[in-house]
Amino acid sequence: MSENSFQTETTAKAADSGANASARFRERQSQAGGGVVDHERVALLAGKAVKALTDIVEEEQVSYEEYNALKAWLIKVGEDGEWPLFLDVWIEHAVEEVANQDREGTKGTIEGPYYLDGSPEVEWNGTIDMRPDEPGTPFMFKGQVTSTTGEPIPGAKLELWHADNLGFYSQFAPGLPEWNLRGTFVANEDGEYEIHTIRPAPYQIPTEGACGQLIEAAGWHAWRPAHLHFKVHAPGHKLITSQLYFPGDPHNDDDIASAVKPELLLEPKDNPDAEGEMTIYNFVLDPEG
């Protein structure tokens, strides 16, 4: 990586990342038809949310000073474009647990705010899009996609995206190629895949904006452990959105996004055939219906 590229990348601001995440989410919602929820469901959920908040006010004897500080902070969340970040970090893990509670296959976890569809398609044993001098430890990741009955799923697609070794995602930080460390891999006739990338770094979520103010005020940390994002899908099977983690990361046990699960920990080892590390992980997809 050139010095100028490094300097540009590390000047990424929370507001820029947040605005991009908000714009991308609005675009996806528009394409999906808006995500309309029926009136009775809105009334039920909104009523319970309001009651939960008013119960906290009464139980904790919230003052007007605290109430006005909350209003100012909520306004800033919107101004910074950080509603996707806030919801994906602190709320999505609970929604994901409800959505996937009946699955038998691979465990899911949160999508997060940095997913982009349409990443370049790569053959089953290809290299993800990256810079020629991409810094980081080479990482080879292979396995098989099967159904819950154990049958391989040829042509299954694995969408992979992850941060670079500074913790930045392409299209959400300046100075990175458009599809850097993003790709869609197509499993072979035996459902197998072999992905060549680099090992991502742990990172702090953006802290210059409203979410950072909350973290500082509460005395929390902002760290996410190193992870790989995946969406795996095939006709006749349910899509699974997940993340895979590395053992020994100090924030596996206190991930700010509460997204780590024991079943999603990898077992990397030295690659005997090339520089860097490798691991094996098999995805199991539930049938539709």
C-alpha positions in Angstrom: 0.0 0.0 0.0 1.3 3.4 -0.9 1.9 6.0 1.9 -0.7 8.3 0.3 -3.2 5.5 0.2 -2.5 4.7 3.9 -3.0 8.4 4.9 -6.2 8.7 2.9 -7.7 5.5 4.3 -6.9 6.4 7.9 -8.6 9.8 7.6 -12.0 8.0 7.3 -14.6 9.8 9.4 -17.6 8.4 11.2 -20.0 10.9 9.5 -18.8 9.8 6.1 -19.1 6.1 6.9 -22.5 6.7 8.6 -23.9 8.7 5.7 -22.8 6.0 3.3 -24.4 3.2 5.4 -27.7 5.2 5.6 -27.7 5.8 1.8 -27.0 2.2 1.0 -29.7 1.0 3.4 -32.3 3.3 1.9 -31.4 2.1 -1.6 -31.8 -1.6 -0.6 -35.1 -0.9 1.2 -36.4 0.9 -1.9 -35.4 -2.0 -4.1 -37.1 -4.5 -1.7 -40.3 -2.5 -1.7 -39.9 -0.6 1.5 -40.4 -3.3 4.1 -44.0 -2.4 4.9 -45.3 -3.7 8.3 -49.1 -3.9 8.9 -50.7 -1.3 11.2 -51.6 -3.7 14.0 -48.0 -4.9 14.2 -46.7 -1.3 14.2 -49.1 -0.4 17.0 -48.1 -3.4 19.1 -44.4 -3.0 18.7 -44.3 0.8 19.0 -46.6 0.7 22.0 -44.3 -1.8 23.8 -41.2 0.2 22.9 -42.7 3.4 24.3 -43.9 1.6 27.4 -40.4 0.1 28.0 -38.9 3.6 27.8 -41.4 5.2 30.0 -41.0 2.4 32.5 -37.2 3.2 32.6 -38.0 6.9 33.1 -40.1 6.1 36.2 -37.9 3.3 37.6 -34.7 5.3 37.3 -36.3 8.8 38.0 -34.9 10.3 34.8 -34.4 14.1 35.1 -35.2 16.8 32.5 -31.5 17.3 32.1 -31.0 13.7 31.2 -34.1 13.7 29.0 -32.9 16.7 27.0 -29.4 15.2 26.7 -31.1 12.1 25.2 -33.1 14.3 22.7 -29.9 16.1 21.6 -28.1 12.8 21.2 -30.9 11.2 19.1 -30.8 14.3 16.8 -27.1 13.8 16.4 -27.4 10.1 15.5 -29.6 11.2 12.6 -27.3 14.1 11.6 -24.3 11.7 11.6 -26.2 9.1 9.6 -25.5 6.6 12.3 -28.9 4.9 12.8 -27.7 1.8 10.8 -24.6 1.7 12.9 -26.5 2.1 16.2 -29.2 -0.5 15.4 -26.8 -3.0 13.8 -24.4 -2.8 16.8 -26.8 -2.9 19.7 -30.1 -4.3 18.4 -29.6 -6.6 15.4 -28.2 -9.5 17.4 -31.5 -10.0 19.1 -33.5 -9.7 15.8 -31.1 -12.3 14.3 -31.6 -14.8 17.1 -35.4 -14.6 16.7 -35.2 -14.9 12.9 -32.9 -18.0 13.0 -34.1 -19.8 16.1 -35.6 -22.7 14.2 -32.6 -23.4 11.9 -30.8 -26.7 11.9 -27.9 -25.7 9.7 -25.1 -23.2 10.2 -25.5 -20.6 12.9 -26.3 -17.1 11.7 -25.3 -13.8 13.2 -25.6 -10.1 12.4 -25.2 -8.7 8.9 -23.9 -5.3 10.1 -24.0 -2.0 8.2 -21.3 -2.7 5.6 -22.8 -5.3 3.3 -23.1 -4.5 -0.4 -24.7 -6.7 -3.0 -23.3 -7.2 -6.4 -19.7 -8.0 -5.5 -17.6 -9.5 -8.3 -18.2 -13.2 -9.0 -15.2 -15.5 -8.5 -14.7 -19.2 -9.3 -14.8 -21.7 -6.5 -11.0 -21.6 -5.9 -10.3 -18.0 -6.6 -8.7 -15.0 -5.0 -10.9 -12.2 -3.6 -10.5 -8.7 -5.2 -7.7 -7.0 -3.4 -4.8 -4.5 -4.0 -1.6 -6.0 -5.5 0.3 -5.0 -2.3 -2.6 -5.8 0.1 -1.1 -5.8 3.6 -1.9 -8.6 6.0 -1.4 -12.3 6.5 -2.4 -14.4 3.5 -5.4 -16.5 4.5 -6.9 -19.5 2.6 -10.4 -20.6 3.6 -12.0 -23.7 2.2 -14.8 -26.1 2.8 -18.1 -27.5 1.5 -21.7 -26.3 1.3 -24.2 -29.0 2.0 -27.9 -29.3 2.9 -29.0 -30.4 6.3 -29.3 -34.0 4.9 -25.6 -33.9 4.1 -25.9 -33.6 0.3 -23.5 -31.2 -1.4 -25.0 -28.1 -3.0 -23.3 -27.4 -6.4 -23.3 -23.8 -7.5 -24.0 -22.5 -4.0 -22.9 -18.8 -3.8 -20.8 -17.5 -0.9 -20.7 -13.7 -0.6 -17.7 -12.7 1.4 -16.8 -9.2 2.7 -14.4 -8.1 5.5 -12.2 -5.3 6.8 -8.6 -4.8 5.7 -5.7 -5.0 8.2 -6.5 -1.5 9.4 -10.2 -2.3 10.1 -11.7 -0.4 7.1 -14.3 -1.6 4.6 -14.2 -0.7 0.9 -16.9 1.8 -0.2 -17.1 3.0 3.5 -13.7 4.5 3.7 -11.8 6.7 1.2 -8.7 5.4 -0.6 -9.8 1.8 -1.1 -10.7 0.2 -4.5 -14.4 -0.2 -5.0 -14.6 -3.9 -4.3 -11.6 -4.4 -2.2 -11.9 -7.6 -0.1 -15.4 -8.3 -1.4 -16.4 -11.2 -3.7 -19.0 -13.8 -4.5 -17.6 -17.3 -4.8 -19.4 -20.1 -6.6 -19.1 -23.6 -5.2 -18.0 -26.4 -7.6 -20.0 -29.5 -8.6 -19.3 -31.0 -5.2 -20.3 -27.9 -3.3 -16.7 -27.1 -2.5 -15.0 -23.7 -2.3 -11.5 -22.4 -1.7 -11.1 -18.7 -1.0 -7.8 -16.8 -0.9 -7.8 -13.5 1.0 -6.0 -11.9 3.9 -6.7 -12.3 7.6 -8.8 -9.2 8.7 -7.9 -7.1 11.7 -10.1 -6.4 14.8 -11.3 -2.9 14.8 -13.2 -0.2 16.7 -16.5 0.9 15.3 -16.5 4.6 14.3 -16.2 6.7 17.5 -16.1 10.3 16.1 -19.9 10.5 15.9 -23.0 10.0 18.1 -22.3 6.3 18.7 -18.8 7.2 19.9 -20.3 9.8 22.3 -22.6 7.1 23.8 -19.6 4.7 24.2 -17.5 7.3 25.9 -20.3 8.5 28.2 -21.1 4.9 29.2 -17.5 3.9 29.7 -17.8 1.0 27.2 -15.2 -0.1 24.6 -15.8 0.1 20.9 -14.1 -3.1 19.7 -15.2 -5.8 17.3 -13.1 -8.9 17.1 -11.6 -9.9 13.7 -14.2 -11.5 11.6 -15.2 -12.6 8.1 -18.7 -11.8 6.9 -20.6 -14.3 4.8 -24.0 -14.7 3.0 -24.4 -18.2 1.7 -27.4 -19.1 -0.6 -28.6 -21.6 -3.2 -31.9 -22.3 -4.9 -34.3 -24.3 -2.7 -32.4 -23.3 0.5 -32.7 -20.6 3.0 -30.0 -17.9 2.8 -27.8 -17.7 5.9 -26.0 -14.5 7.0 -23.1 -15.1 9.3 -19.7 -14.1 10.6 -16.7 -16.3 11.4 -14.2 -15.4 14.1 -10.6 -16.2 15.1 -9.7 -17.9 18.5 -7.7 -15.9 20.9 -9.1 -12.5 20.0 -9.5 -10.6 23.3 -12.9 -9.3 22.3 -14.5 -12.6 21.3 -16.1 -12.6 24.8 -17.1 -8.9 24.9 -17.8 -8.0 21.3 -19.6 -4.6 21.3 -22.1 -6.0 18.8 -22.8 -9.2 20.8 -22.5 -11.3 17.6 -19.9 -14.0 18.5 -21.1 -17.6 18.9 -18.9 -20.6 19.8 -20.0 -22.4 16.7 -18.6 -19.6 14.5 -15.0 -19.8 15.8 -12.5 -21.0 13.2 -9.4 -23.2 13.8 -6.7 -21.6 11.6 -3.3 -23.1 11.3 -0.2 -22.6 9.2 -0.7 -23.2 5.5 1.6 -26.2 4.6 1.5 -25.3 0.9 1.9 -21.5 0.9 2.7 -18.5 3.0 0.2 -17.6 5.7 -2.7 -19.5 7.3 -5.5 -21.7 6.3 -8.7 -23.1 7.8 -11.6 -25.4 6.9 -15.2 -24.5 7.6 -18.3 -26.2 6.1 -21.6 -24.4 5.7 -24.9 -26.2 6.1 -28.1 -24.7 4.5 -31.6 -25.3 5.7 -34.3 -26.2 3.0 -36.9 -23.5 2.2 -40.4 -24.0 3.5 
